[in-house]
Amino acid sequence: MSRAPEQFAPSTRLEVLREALDKGAMRQIGRLLNALNPAEIADLLESLPLTQRAIVWELVDLEDEGGVLVEVNDEVRNSLISRMDSSEVVAAAASLDIDDLADLVAELPEAITRELLRSLDRSARLSLQAVLEYEEDSAGGLMNPNTLTVRSDVTADVVLRYLRMLREIPEDTDALFVVNRDGSYLGCLYITRLITADTGQTVTEIMDTDVPSIGATVAAADVATLFENHDLVSAAVIDDDGKLVGRITVDDVLDVIRDEASRSVLSMAGLDEDDDMFAPVAVSARRRSIWLGVNLATAFLAAGVASLFETTLEQVVMLAILMPVVPSMGGIAGSQTLILITRGIALGQVARSNARWLLTKEFGVGLVNAAGWACVVALVTSWWFETWKIGLVIGLALAANLLCAALAGVGVPLALKRLGIDPALAGGVVLMAITDVVGLAAFFGFGTWILL
C-alpha cells in the first residue's frame, strides 16, 4: 500500500491524534495511521492511555498489525494481542520477515504459536525454528536466515544473471555472501563492486575477505559494537562450524542500540523498558514499590548511624543544619563515577585487566575534588558560623566521603558485575547507601572528636 509522506513531527502527530480522538473523527485517524509506518504507529500506541489505545488499534490496517506488534514493548504487545483472536494474530504475522516473526513468536501464547507454525510452509517453518534455537539477545536470535549466497569460482556475469533471474532480492541487501561447497563462509561480495566489475572477473577476484563474520552465540550488545567499529550495513552469521546460517542488517542493530539505551536509563531508577507507561495505577505502584522499599531500608540504615551520635547532635545543634551536605556531595560524586564505569562495562571497555588502573585514577580524581571542595566548604562554614571548628569538621567529613565515593563508584559496579547483578539496576541504590552511611558517620565522628 502506498503511503503519503509524513508531514508531522512525532509530538505533533500525537497532538493531532488526541484531538481527532476527542472529536471522534475516526476517518481522520485512519488517514493519519495510513500515512505512518509500523514503528511510528507503535510509538503512538505506546503514548496513549489504555482506552484510547484500544480504539486506535482497531483502526490499524491488517497488513501493518504484525509490524506494529514487533515494534511495541512487551507489555503493550500483550495487551494488544489479548484483544485479538488466534486467526487475527496469524494473519498479522503473515507478512513479517523471519527475524521479526521470531521476535513475535517468542512472546505469543503457546496455542497461538502452534497455529502460526502450522500456517507456515516447510521452508519458512525450518527457517523460523533455526532462529528460535538461539537466545533472543544473541546474533542468532537477531539474524534473518534469508540470505543470498554465491560460489567463489563463478564469474560476475553469472552472478548478475542469477540476480536477474531471481527478480527480487531480500530487503536491505548490500552484499552477497560467498560460501564453499560445504556452506562455510568465505567472504562477501558487495553489490556495488559486482556491478562495476568486469563481467569476466571471478567472485574470488572481487569479493572482500576482510569483512568479519559474527558467531551465532555472540551477544547482541557485542554485535552492535562490531557494526559500529566496522561501519557495517550487514554481516554474515555463522555457526560453530563456520557455516553461514543467516545475516544481520543495520536496522536490527539500531533496535538493539535503542533498547540498550532505554534499558540503561530506566534501570537506574529500577524500572523495566518493557513496562507500559500507561499501565493501571495499581500495577505501576506495585512495580515501583520494590525499589522504594530498598531505598527506605538504606535510609533507615543511615538514620541508625545518625542516632548513634544523638548526644553530639543535642549539644551541637549547628551540626543538624549542615548534616545533609556531606552525604549529598558524596552521592553526586559517586554517581558520576558509577555512571562512567557502568557505561564502560556495557561497552566492554572495563574489565579486570584495567580495573586497578581505573580505581587508582578515580581515587586521584576524588583526592583532587576532596582537597578543593573540602577547603571551600570549610572556609564558607567557618565564616557562616564564626568558628573554625565547625569548618574543620565538615571539611574533613566531606573529604573522607568524596574519597569513599570515588572508590565505591568503581568498586560497586565491578563487584555487582562479578556477582551476576546488573550494575545499572542495583548500582545506584548500593552507592547511595554507602555514601549516606559513610558521610554521616564521618560527619558526626569528626564532630564528636573535635567539638566535644
C-alpha positions in Angstrom: 0.0 0.0 0.0 1.4 3.4 -0.9 1.8 6.0 1.8 1.8 9.7 1.8 4.9 11.4 3.1 4.7 12.1 6.8 4.3 15.8 7.5 4.1 15.8 11.3 6.8 15.6 13.9 6.2 12.8 16.5 4.9 15.2 19.1 2.7 16.9 16.6 1.3 13.6 15.4 0.3 12.7 18.9 -1.5 16.0 19.4 -3.3 15.6 16.1 -4.3 12.1 17.1 -5.5 13.1 20.5 -7.6 15.9 19.0 -9.2 13.5 16.5 -10.0 11.1 19.3 -11.6 13.8 21.3 -13.8 14.7 18.3 -14.5 11.1 17.4 -13.1 11.7 13.9 -12.4 8.1 13.0 -11.7 8.8 9.3 -9.1 11.4 10.2 -7.4 8.8 12.5 -7.5 6.2 9.7 -5.8 8.6 7.3 -3.2 9.5 9.8 -2.4 5.9 10.6 -2.3 5.0 6.8 0.4 7.6 6.4 2.7 6.1 9.0 4.9 3.1 9.1 4.6 0.4 11.8 7.3 1.8 14.0 5.6 5.2 14.1 2.2 3.7 14.8 3.8 1.7 17.6 5.2 4.9 19.2 1.7 6.5 19.0 0.1 3.4 20.7 2.6 3.5 23.5 1.8 7.2 24.0 -1.9 6.6 24.6 -4.0 5.7 27.6 -5.5 2.2 27.5 -9.0 3.1 26.4 -7.7 5.4 23.5 -5.1 2.8 22.6 -7.8 0.2 22.1 -9.8 2.5 19.8 -6.7 3.3 17.6 -5.6 -0.3 17.5 -8.9 -1.3 15.9 -8.2 1.2 13.1 -4.7 -0.1 12.3 -4.6 -1.7 8.8 -4.2 -5.5 8.9 -1.0 -5.5 6.9 0.6 -3.2 9.5 -0.5 -5.1 12.6 2.3 -7.6 12.5 5.0 -4.9 12.2 3.3 -2.8 15.0 3.3 -5.9 17.3 7.0 -6.3 16.8 7.8 -2.7 17.5 5.8 -2.1 20.7 7.2 -3.1 24.1 6.3 -6.4 25.6 3.6 -5.2 27.9 1.8 -3.2 25.3 2.1 -6.1 22.8 0.5 -8.5 25.3 -2.4 -6.1 25.9 -3.0 -5.8 22.1 -2.8 -9.5 21.5 -5.3 -10.1 24.3 -7.8 -8.2 22.1 -7.2 -10.4 19.1 -8.3 -14.0 18.4 -5.7 -16.5 17.2 -6.6 -16.2 13.5 -6.1 -12.4 13.6 -2.6 -12.9 15.1 -1.7 -15.5 12.5 -2.9 -13.2 9.7 -1.0 -10.2 11.2 2.2 -12.3 11.3 1.9 -13.5 7.7 3.8 -10.5 6.2 6.7 -10.5 8.7 10.3 -11.4 7.9 11.6 -14.4 9.7 13.7 -12.4 12.2 10.8 -10.2 13.1 8.5 -13.3 13.2 10.9 -14.9 15.7 10.7 -11.9 18.0 6.9 -12.1 17.9 6.6 -15.8 18.4 8.7 -15.6 21.5 6.0 -13.6 23.1 2.9 -15.4 21.9 0.8 -17.9 23.9 1.7 -21.5 23.1 -1.7 -22.3 21.4 -1.3 -19.3 19.0 2.3 -20.3 18.3 1.3 -23.8 17.3 -1.4 -22.4 14.9 1.1 -19.9 13.5 3.7 -22.6 12.8 1.0 -24.7 11.1 0.2 -21.8 8.8 3.8 -21.5 7.5 5.2 -23.5 4.6 8.0 -26.0 5.4 10.8 -23.7 4.3 9.6 -20.8 6.5 9.0 -23.1 9.4 12.5 -24.5 9.2 14.0 -21.0 9.0 12.0 -19.9 12.0 13.0 -22.8 14.0 16.6 -22.2 13.2 16.3 -18.6 14.6 14.4 -19.8 17.7 17.2 -22.2 18.6 19.3 -19.2 19.7 18.9 -16.8 22.6 16.8 -13.8 21.8 19.6 -11.4 22.7 22.2 -13.1 20.6 23.4 -12.8 17.0 21.4 -16.0 16.1 18.3 -14.5 17.7 18.7 -11.3 15.7 19.6 -12.9 12.3 17.4 -13.3 9.3 18.2 -16.7 7.7 17.1 -15.4 4.3 20.4 -14.8 2.5 21.8 -14.8 -1.0 24.9 -16.9 -1.5 27.3 -17.4 -4.4 30.3 -19.6 -5.0 33.8 -18.1 -5.4 34.7 -19.8 -8.7 31.8 -18.2 -10.8 32.2 -15.0 -12.8 30.5 -11.7 -12.2 28.4 -12.2 -15.3 27.0 -15.4 -13.9 26.1 -13.7 -10.6 24.4 -10.8 -12.4 22.3 -13.3 -14.5 21.4 -15.2 -11.3 20.2 -12.0 -9.7 18.1 -11.0 -12.7 16.6 -14.5 -12.7 15.5 -14.0 -9.1 13.8 -10.7 -10.0 13.5 -9.9 -6.3 16.2 -9.9 -3.5 15.8 -9.6 0.3 15.4 -6.1 1.7 18.5 -4.3 2.9 20.8 -6.5 0.8 24.0 -4.7 0.2 26.2 -7.8 -0.3 26.0 -11.4 -1.3 27.8 -13.9 0.9 30.4 -16.2 -0.6 30.5 -19.8 0.5 32.2 -23.0 -0.4 30.6 -26.4 -1.3 30.0 -27.1 2.4 28.3 -23.8 3.0 31.2 -22.4 5.0 31.6 -18.6 4.9 34.5 -17.2 2.8 33.7 -13.5 2.5 31.2 -11.1 1.0 30.6 -9.7 -2.5 29.3 -6.1 -2.3 26.8 -5.3 -4.9 28.5 -2.0 -5.7 31.7 -3.9 -6.6 29.7 -6.5 -8.5 28.0 -4.0 -10.9 31.3 -2.2 -11.6 33.5 -5.2 -12.1 34.4 -6.7 -15.5 31.9 -9.4 -16.3 34.7 -11.9 -16.8 36.2 -11.5 -13.4 35.6 -14.3 -10.9 34.0 -13.8 -7.5 37.3 -14.6 -5.9 38.9 -11.6 -7.6 36.3 -9.1 -6.5 35.0 -10.4 -3.1 36.0 -8.9 0.2 37.5 -11.3 2.7 38.2 -8.7 5.4 34.6 -8.3 6.5 34.1 -10.0 9.8 31.5 -12.7 10.3 29.6 -13.0 13.6 29.2 -16.1 15.7 25.6 -17.1 16.2 26.1 -17.1 20.0 27.6 -13.6 20.2 25.7 -11.2 22.5 23.5 -8.6 20.8 25.4 -5.8 22.5 28.7 -7.1 21.1 27.0 -7.3 17.6 26.2 -3.6 17.9 29.8 -2.8 18.8 31.1 -4.8 15.8 28.7 -2.9 13.4 29.8 0.4 14.9 33.6 -0.4 14.7 33.5 -1.7 11.2 30.7 0.6 9.8 28.7 -2.4 8.6 25.4 -2.4 6.8 25.0 -6.1 7.0 27.1 -9.1 8.3 27.1 -12.8 8.0 26.2 -15.0 10.9 28.0 -18.4 11.2 27.6 -21.4 13.4 30.3 -23.1 15.5 31.5 -24.9 12.3 31.9 -21.7 10.4 28.9 -22.4 8.1 26.7 -19.5 7.1 23.3 -19.6 8.9 22.0 -16.0 8.3 22.6 -12.3 8.2 22.1 -9.3 10.4 21.3 -5.9 9.0 21.8 -2.5 10.4 18.1 -1.9 11.1 18.2 -4.8 13.6 21.3 -3.3 15.2 19.7 0.1 15.6 16.9 -1.6 17.5 19.5 -3.2 19.8 21.2 0.1 20.5 17.8 1.8 21.2 16.7 -1.0 23.6 20.1 -0.9 25.4 19.9 2.8 25.9 16.4 2.7 27.2 17.2 -0.2 29.5 20.3 1.5 30.9 18.4 4.8 31.7 15.3 3.1 33.2 17.4 0.6 35.2 19.0 3.5 37.0 15.5 4.0 38.6 14.8 0.3 39.0 12.3 0.3 36.1 11.9 -2.0 33.1 12.0 -0.8 29.5 9.1 -3.2 28.7 6.8 -1.6 31.3 3.7 0.2 29.9 3.9 3.9 30.7 0.0 3.9 30.8 -0.4 0.7 32.8 -3.0 0.8 35.6 -2.1 2.7 38.8 -2.0 -0.4 40.9 0.3 -2.2 38.5 2.8 0.7 38.3 2.7 1.3 42.0 3.4 -2.4 42.8 6.5 -2.4 40.5 8.0 0.8 41.9 7.3 -0.2 45.5 10.1 -2.8 45.4 12.9 -0.3 44.9 11.2 2.3 47.1 11.3 -0.3 49.8 15.0 -1.0 49.2 15.8 2.8 49.3 13.7 3.1 52.5 15.8 0.4 54.1 19.1 2.2 53.2 17.6 5.4 54.6 16.8 3.7 57.9 20.4 2.4 57.9 21.7 6.0 57.5 19.3 7.2 60.2 20.6 4.4 62.5 24.1 5.7 62.1 23.0 9.3 62.9 21.2 8.0 66.0 24.5 6.8 67.4 25.6 10.4 67.7 22.4 11.7 69.3 24.3 13.2 72.2 26.6 15.1 69.9 23.7 16.4 67.9 21.9 17.6 71.1 24.9 19.5 72.3 26.0 21.0 68.9 22.8 21.9 67.2 24.7 23.5 64.3 25.5 20.1 63.0 21.9 19.4 62.2 21.9 22.4 59.8 24.9 21.0 57.9 24.0 17.3 58.1 22.6 16.9 54.5 25.7 18.5 52.9 28.2 15.7 53.2 26.0 12.7 52.1 24.6 14.6 49.1 28.1 15.7 47.9 29.3 12.1 48.2 26.2 10.8 46.4 26.7 13.2 43.4 30.5 12.5 43.1 29.9 8.7 43.4 27.1 8.8 40.8 29.4 10.4 38.3 32.0 7.7 38.6 29.3 5.0 38.8 27.7 6.0 35.5 31.1 6.2 33.7 32.1 2.7 34.9 28.7 1.2 34.3 28.8 2.5 30.7 32.3 1.2 30.3 31.2 -2.3 31.4 28.3 -2.2 29.0 30.6 -1.3 26.1 33.2 -3.8 27.1 35.8 -1.1 27.9 36.1 -2.1 31.6 37.4 -5.5 32.7 39.6 -7.0 35.5 42.7 -6.1 33.4 42.2 -2.4 33.7 40.1 -2.2 36.9 43.1 -1.4 39.2 44.2 1.5 36.9 40.7 2.9 36.9 40.5 2.6 40.7 43.8 4.5 41.0 42.7 7.1 38.5 39.3 7.7 40.2 40.9 7.8 43.6 43.2 10.6 42.2 40.1 12.5 40.9 38.5 12.0 44.3 41.6 13.3 46.1 41.7 16.5 44.0 38.0 17.1 44.5 38.2 16.3 48.2 41.0 18.7 48.7 39.4 21.5 46.7 35.8 21.3 47.9 36.7 20.5 51.5 38.7 23.7 51.7 35.9 25.7 50.0 33.2 24.3 52.3 35.3 24.6 55.4 36.0 28.3 54.7 32.4 29.1 54.0 31.2 27.3 57.0 33.8 28.9 59.3 32.7 32.3 58.1 29.0 31.4 58.4 29.1 30.1 62.0 32.0 32.2 63.1 34.0 29.2 64.3 36.9 27.3 62.7 36.0 24.1 64.4 32.7 23.6 62.5 34.5 24.3 59.3 37.2 21.7 60.1 34.5 19.1 61.0 32.6 19.4 57.7 35.8 19.8 55.7 37.3 16.5 57.0 34.0 14.7 56.7 33.5 15.9 53.1 37.0 14.9 52.1 36.5 11.4 53.6 33.2 10.9 51.9 34.4 12.1 48.5 37.3 9.7 48.6 34.9 6.9 49.6 32.5 7.8 46.8 35.3 7.6 44.2 36.3 4.1 45.4 32.7 3.0 45.6 31.9 4.4 42.2 34.4 2.0 40.7 34.2 -0.9 43.1 30.4 -1.3 43.3 29.6 -1.9 39.6 32.6 -4.2 39.3 31.5 -6.2 42.3 27.9 -6.4 41.1 29.0 -7.5 37.7 31.1 -10.3 39.2 28.1 -11.4 41.3 26.0 -11.5 38.1 23.9 -8.5 39.1 23.2 -5.7 36.6 25.2 -2.7 37.8 22.7 -0.3 36.1 19.9 -1.8 38.1 21.4 -2.0 41.6 24.5 0.2 41.5 22.8 3.5 42.4 21.0 2.0 45.4 24.1 0.4 46.8 26.2 3.5 46.2 23.7 5.8 47.9 23.7 3.6 50.9 27.5 3.7 51.1 27.8 7.5 50.7 25.0 8.2 53.2 26.4 5.9 55.9 30.0 6.9 55.4 29.1 10.6 55.1 27.0 10.7 58.3 29.5 8.5 60.2 32.4 10.7 59.2 30.5 14.0 59.9 29.3 13.0 63.4 32.5 11.2 64.1 34.7 14.2 63.5 32.1 16.4 65.2 32.3 14.3 68.3 36.1 14.3 68.3 36.6 18.0 67.6 33.7 19.7 69.2 33.1 17.7 72.4 
